[in-house]
Amino acid sequence: MVNLIEEFKSGISGQLVDRGRVVDQLLDLRLEAHDQPRVTELVDEVLSNLPGRTVVEAAWWLETLDRLSMAASPQPVV
């Protein structure tokens, strides 16, 4: 999943990203995270609060992808 997130990040150029593309990528991540409830919940939250009508700011999308990457990373056992 982290590789997919990095792929999405590398495809960002400019200051704005098409909102439909963001939705598609979030749905791809949700499908990939079928066995990671923490990631699925975060994707659902982001989808529910997605900004913009036709575009979103690239900075917001990059930050969101970073949050998803952290959520998808294995958590150390304490």
N, C-alpha and C positions, 0 to 999 in steps of 0.2 A: 504494500500500500504506500509506503514512504516513497518508493520509486515513481509511482503514479503521481503523487503529489509534486515531486520534483519535476516531472515531465510537464505538469500543468504550470508550474512556476516558470519554467524556462520558455514557455509559450507566451508569456505576458510581455507586451511591449507598449510603450506609450503610457498615458495617464488614465485611460479609460478602457474598460473591458465590456464587451457585449453581455448584457444581463442573461440572455438566453444561453450563451456559452457557459456562463458561471453555473446556471441551473443544471445544464447537461453534465458538467464536470462534477457537481455535487452529487447528482444521482449516480454517476459512475462510482464515486467514492463510497456512497451508501451501499451500493451493490457489492463492492469489494470488501466492505466492512461487516458483512453478514454475521461474522463470528466475534465481532468486537462491539458489544453494546454501548460502550462509552463513546466510541466514534459515531455510531449510528445516531445516538441521542444528540450529539453535537451537530451533525449534519442536519438533522431534523430542526434543531433550534435555528441554525443559520438559514435554512430554507424558509422558515416561518418569519424571519426578520430581515430578509434580503432587501437591501436598499435599492433605490432607483427604479425607474420605469423601463428604461431601455438600455442603460449602461450603469456600471458601478465603477467606483474609483479603483484603479489598479493597486494602490497602497492598501486599501481595505481588503481586497482579494488576497494579496500577498500575506497580510497579517492573519487572515482567516485560514489560509493554507498552512501557515506556520503553527497555528493552534491545532489544526487537524493532525499535522505531522507529530506534534508532541503527544496528542491523545492516542495516536496509533503506535507510538514507540512503546516497547516493553517497559513496564514499570518494575523497578527493583523491589525485591521482596525484603521487607524490613523485619 
